[in-house]
C-alpha cells in the first residue's frame, strides 16, 4: 500500500528500508535536497526527521552529501556516534552529471576507512542516488 504522501515517489521509503516508528536523522540538508523523499520518509515514520544536533539513538541516517561538502570519512564517523548497532547510513549524492556528483569510488574509500560496509546503491529521486552503509557483522564478532 502506497501512502498518499508517497505519490511522487512510490515506494521510496520501502527502497530505503524505512519502517514505521524508526528514528531517522537527516544530515547535510540544503536547498537542493529532494523534498518528496523527505516527505515520504516522514510519513512512513510518523514523525519529523531529526536534525544533526539530535541526541537520541538513531536507526537510520540520511546523509545528503555533495562533492564540495568536505571530508566524507569524517562525516561518516560523526554519523556513527548516535547510530544504533543495527543502524543504517544512507549516503545520498547527486547522480552522475549533476552538480556536486560524488564518485562511487570516493564513497567506497570513505566508508571503508570509517569501518562501514557498502551493501547497495539505488536511485532515490530524480537527481539523487543512495548508497547503503552498515557496520560489518564480522567486525562485531571479532575482538
PyMOL commands that set and color helices and strands:
alter all, ss='L'
color gray80, all
select helices_A, chain A and resi 4-6+12-15+35-45+72-80+104-113+137-141
alter helices_A, ss='H'
color red, helices_A
select strands_A, chain A and resi 24-27+58-65+83-94+116-125+128-135
alter strands_A, ss='S'
color yellow, strands_A
deselect
rebuild
show_as cartoon
